[in-house]
């Protein structure tokens, strides 16, 4: 993986961990999801329109279909992630979701796209995956009443992460859809799909705007930033390298969980995070 691609992935990981902190603190449902999605579409509209006017990219019918499909996949991802955060800890849901998705995406990229990462890169991916699951497999706490459900939602979230990673990699790679326009279009599709649902939840939307406005804006800004950086990295490096490298966000998540959410079992989690950092180094060398 090139230094530029790795730098993009690391910056994306910081932004990703930060917006997940906001989402975990709110624990909102469809109303909060719609709120930060429409805010994303509005905030990034000037950038997207400027790109359209200056670059004048040509969109094939297939590219438009892929943008629509990406919106549906991301809607499922965000919805399951929110459900997971309402039933389990950040330090449980986040590692499982983030770990399962990229590992599945890497395996699928090798099987479907025919990518052939170097052996040291494969070893790095294994180290990252091992670190993620050590973080998530700590001692079961009796207070974790929703642990089973949270694990289920996290694993389903990971499956959708793998799906949208492969789907969007094809869109920005083979179909040459600019990353900024890809995510902006995805935000618009998610907003449209959610609007009929939130029309019956107007009170909840008002509540989140009044009580969680800063969190909604934070997610609206940071979530697109993190994924646009990943899409940009996918134009410079194979999926089988980029997908596992995103796992470094678990390291930042461990720091956030320890400092801001007062979560337990910190020494073991940092040991596992160190294993993941070693995997990132292996990916960079590979």
C-alpha positions as CSV (number, residue, x, y, z in Angstrom):
1,X,0.0,0.0,0.0
2,X,1.3,3.5,-0.9
3,X,2.1,6.0,1.8
4,X,-0.7,8.3,0.4
5,X,-3.3,5.6,0.6
6,X,-2.2,4.6,4.1
7,X,-2.4,8.3,5.2
8,X,-5.9,8.5,3.8
9,X,-7.0,5.4,5.7
10,X,-5.5,6.5,9.0
11,X,-7.2,9.9,8.7
12,X,-10.5,8.2,7.9
13,X,-10.0,5.9,11.0
14,X,-9.8,9.0,13.3
15,X,-12.9,10.6,11.8
16,X,-14.8,7.2,11.9
17,X,-14.1,6.6,15.6
18,X,-15.1,10.2,16.4
19,X,-18.5,10.0,14.7
20,X,-19.2,6.6,16.3
21,X,-18.7,8.2,19.7
22,X,-21.4,10.8,18.9
23,X,-23.7,8.0,17.6
24,X,-23.2,5.9,20.7
25,X,-23.9,8.8,23.1
26,X,-27.2,9.6,21.3
27,X,-28.3,6.0,20.6
28,X,-31.0,7.3,18.3
29,X,-33.1,5.5,15.8
30,X,-34.6,6.3,12.4
31,X,-35.2,10.0,13.4
32,X,-31.6,10.6,14.3
33,X,-30.4,8.7,11.3
34,X,-32.6,10.8,9.0
35,X,-31.5,14.0,10.7
36,X,-27.7,13.5,10.2
37,X,-28.2,12.1,6.7
38,X,-30.1,15.1,5.4
39,X,-27.6,17.4,7.2
40,X,-24.8,15.5,5.3
41,X,-26.6,16.1,2.0
42,X,-27.0,19.8,2.7
43,X,-23.5,20.4,4.1
44,X,-21.7,18.6,1.2
45,X,-24.0,20.0,-1.5
46,X,-21.8,23.0,-2.3
47,X,-18.7,20.8,-2.7
48,X,-20.6,18.2,-4.8
49,X,-22.2,20.9,-7.1
50,X,-18.8,22.6,-7.5
51,X,-17.3,19.3,-8.5
52,X,-20.1,18.7,-11.0
53,X,-19.7,22.1,-12.6
54,X,-15.9,22.0,-12.8
55,X,-15.2,18.4,-13.6
56,X,-18.4,17.6,-15.5
57,X,-18.2,13.8,-14.9
58,X,-20.2,11.5,-17.1
59,X,-22.5,9.1,-15.3
60,X,-23.5,5.9,-17.0
61,X,-26.8,4.2,-16.1
62,X,-24.8,1.6,-14.3
63,X,-23.1,4.2,-12.2
64,X,-26.4,5.7,-11.2
65,X,-27.7,2.3,-10.2
66,X,-24.6,1.7,-8.1
67,X,-25.1,5.0,-6.3
68,X,-28.7,4.0,-5.5
69,X,-27.7,0.5,-4.4
70,X,-25.0,2.1,-2.2
71,X,-27.6,4.3,-0.5
72,X,-29.7,1.2,0.4
73,X,-26.7,-0.7,1.7
74,X,-25.5,2.2,3.8
75,X,-29.0,2.7,5.2
76,X,-29.0,-0.9,6.4
77,X,-25.6,-0.4,7.8
78,X,-26.4,2.7,9.8
79,X,-29.7,1.2,11.0
80,X,-28.1,-2.0,12.3
81,X,-25.3,0.0,13.9
82,X,-27.7,2.2,15.8
83,X,-29.6,-0.9,17.0
84,X,-26.4,-2.4,18.2
85,X,-25.4,0.8,20.1
86,X,-28.8,0.8,21.8
87,X,-28.3,-2.7,23.1
88,X,-24.5,-3.0,23.8
89,X,-21.3,-1.2,24.6
90,X,-19.2,0.7,22.1
91,X,-16.3,-1.5,22.9
92,X,-18.3,-4.6,22.0
93,X,-20.3,-3.5,19.0
94,X,-17.6,-1.3,17.3
95,X,-14.8,-3.9,17.2
96,X,-17.0,-6.7,16.0
97,X,-18.6,-4.7,13.3
98,X,-15.4,-3.1,12.2
99,X,-13.5,-6.4,12.3
100,X,-16.0,-8.6,10.6
101,X,-16.6,-6.3,7.6
102,X,-13.1,-5.7,6.4
103,X,-12.0,-9.3,6.9
104,X,-15.0,-10.5,4.8
105,X,-14.3,-7.7,2.2
106,X,-10.7,-8.8,1.9
107,X,-11.6,-12.5,1.4
108,X,-14.3,-11.5,-1.2
109,X,-11.8,-9.2,-3.0
110,X,-9.4,-12.1,-3.3
111,X,-12.1,-14.6,-4.5
112,X,-14.2,-12.2,-6.7
113,X,-11.8,-9.5,-7.9
114,X,-8.8,-11.9,-8.2
115,X,-6.7,-9.6,-6.0
116,X,-3.4,-11.2,-4.9
117,X,-2.0,-9.4,-1.8
118,X,1.6,-10.1,-0.8
119,X,2.1,-12.7,2.0
120,X,3.2,-10.1,4.5
121,X,0.0,-8.1,3.7
122,X,-2.1,-11.2,4.3
123,X,-0.3,-11.7,7.6
124,X,-1.0,-8.1,8.5
125,X,-4.7,-8.6,7.8
126,X,-4.7,-11.7,10.1
127,X,-3.0,-9.8,12.9
128,X,-5.6,-7.0,12.6
129,X,-8.5,-9.4,12.6
130,X,-7.0,-11.3,15.6
131,X,-6.6,-8.0,17.5
132,X,-10.2,-7.0,16.8
133,X,-11.7,-10.2,18.1
134,X,-9.5,-10.2,21.2
135,X,-10.9,-6.8,22.0
136,X,-14.4,-8.0,21.6
137,X,-14.0,-11.3,23.4
138,X,-13.4,-10.1,26.9
139,X,-15.0,-11.5,30.1
140,X,-18.8,-11.6,29.9
141,X,-20.3,-9.1,32.4
142,X,-23.5,-10.0,34.1
143,X,-24.7,-6.4,33.6
144,X,-24.5,-6.8,29.8
145,X,-28.2,-7.8,29.4
146,X,-28.3,-7.1,25.7
147,X,-24.9,-8.7,24.9
148,X,-26.3,-11.4,22.6
149,X,-28.5,-9.0,20.6
150,X,-25.6,-6.5,20.4
151,X,-23.3,-9.2,19.0
152,X,-25.9,-10.2,16.4
153,X,-26.4,-6.6,15.3
154,X,-22.7,-6.1,15.2
155,X,-22.1,-9.2,13.0
156,X,-24.9,-8.2,10.6
157,X,-23.4,-4.7,10.5
158,X,-20.0,-6.2,9.6
159,X,-21.7,-8.2,6.8
160,X,-23.1,-4.9,5.3
161,X,-19.7,-3.2,5.7
162,X,-18.2,-5.9,3.5
163,X,-21.0,-5.6,1.0
164,X,-20.8,-1.8,0.6
165,X,-17.0,-1.8,0.6
166,X,-17.0,-4.2,-2.4
167,X,-20.0,-2.4,-4.1
168,X,-18.5,1.1,-3.7
169,X,-15.0,-0.1,-4.7
170,X,-16.4,-1.1,-8.0
171,X,-18.3,2.2,-8.4
172,X,-15.3,4.4,-7.7
173,X,-12.8,2.1,-9.5
174,X,-14.3,0.4,-12.6
175,X,-17.1,2.9,-13.0
176,X,-14.9,5.9,-12.1
177,X,-17.5,7.7,-9.9
178,X,-15.8,10.5,-8.0
179,X,-15.8,9.7,-4.2
180,X,-17.3,13.0,-3.2
181,X,-20.2,12.5,-5.6
182,X,-20.5,8.9,-4.6
183,X,-21.1,9.7,-0.9
184,X,-23.3,12.7,-1.6
185,X,-25.5,10.7,-3.9
186,X,-25.6,8.0,-1.2
187,X,-26.8,10.5,1.4
188,X,-29.5,11.7,-0.9
189,X,-30.8,8.2,-1.5
190,X,-30.7,7.4,2.2
191,X,-32.7,10.6,3.0
192,X,-35.3,9.8,0.4
193,X,-35.7,6.2,1.6
194,X,-36.0,7.3,5.2
195,X,-38.4,10.3,4.7
196,X,-41.6,8.2,4.6
197,X,-40.6,6.6,7.9
198,X,-39.8,9.8,9.7
199,X,-42.9,11.6,8.6
200,X,-44.5,9.6,11.4
201,X,-41.8,10.5,13.8
202,X,-41.7,14.3,13.6
203,X,-41.7,14.7,17.3
204,X,-38.6,12.5,17.6
205,X,-36.8,14.5,14.9
206,X,-37.6,17.8,16.8
207,X,-36.3,16.2,20.0
208,X,-33.0,15.1,18.4
209,X,-32.5,18.5,16.9
210,X,-33.2,20.3,20.2
211,X,-31.2,17.9,22.4
212,X,-28.6,16.3,20.1
213,X,-27.9,19.0,17.5
214,X,-24.2,19.0,17.9
215,X,-23.9,15.3,17.8
216,X,-26.0,15.2,14.6
217,X,-23.9,17.8,12.9
218,X,-20.7,16.0,14.1
219,X,-21.9,12.7,12.5
220,X,-23.1,14.6,9.4
221,X,-19.6,16.1,8.9
222,X,-17.3,13.3,10.0
223,X,-19.1,10.2,8.6
224,X,-18.8,11.5,5.0
225,X,-15.3,12.7,5.6
226,X,-14.2,9.3,6.8
227,X,-15.8,7.4,4.0
228,X,-14.7,9.8,1.2
229,X,-11.1,9.3,2.4
230,X,-11.6,5.5,2.2
231,X,-13.1,5.8,-1.3
232,X,-10.1,7.9,-2.3
233,X,-7.8,5.3,-0.9
234,X,-9.6,2.6,-2.9
235,X,-8.6,4.4,-6.1
236,X,-5.0,4.1,-5.1
237,X,-4.8,0.6,-3.5
238,X,-6.6,-2.7,-3.7
239,X,-9.6,-3.5,-1.5
240,X,-7.7,-6.4,0.1
241,X,-5.2,-3.8,1.5
242,X,-7.5,-0.9,2.3
243,X,-10.3,-2.9,4.0
244,X,-8.1,-4.4,6.8
245,X,-6.1,-1.1,7.2
246,X,-9.3,0.6,8.3
247,X,-9.2,-1.6,11.4
248,X,-6.8,0.9,13.0
249,X,-9.9,2.8,13.9
250,X,-10.4,0.2,16.7
251,X,-7.2,1.6,18.3
252,X,-8.8,5.1,18.4
253,X,-12.0,3.5,19.6
254,X,-10.2,1.9,22.5
255,X,-8.8,5.3,23.5
256,X,-12.2,6.9,23.3
257,X,-13.9,4.1,25.2
258,X,-11.3,4.4,28.0
259,X,-11.2,8.2,28.3
260,X,-14.7,9.3,27.5
261,X,-16.9,6.3,28.2
262,X,-15.1,4.9,31.2
263,X,-15.2,1.4,29.8
264,X,-13.4,-1.5,31.5
265,X,-10.7,-4.0,30.6
266,X,-8.4,-1.3,29.2
267,X,-5.0,-3.1,29.4
268,X,-6.2,-6.1,27.4
269,X,-7.8,-3.9,24.8
270,X,-4.7,-1.9,24.3
271,X,-2.6,-5.1,24.0
272,X,-5.0,-6.2,21.2
273,X,-4.8,-2.7,19.6
274,X,-1.0,-3.0,19.5
275,X,-1.4,-6.3,17.6
276,X,-3.5,-4.4,15.1
277,X,-0.9,-1.7,14.8
278,X,1.6,-4.4,13.9
279,X,-0.8,-5.6,11.3
280,X,-1.1,-2.1,9.8
281,X,2.7,-1.9,9.6
282,X,2.7,-5.2,7.7
283,X,0.1,-3.9,5.3
284,X,2.1,-0.8,4.6
285,X,5.3,-2.9,3.9
286,X,3.3,-5.3,1.8
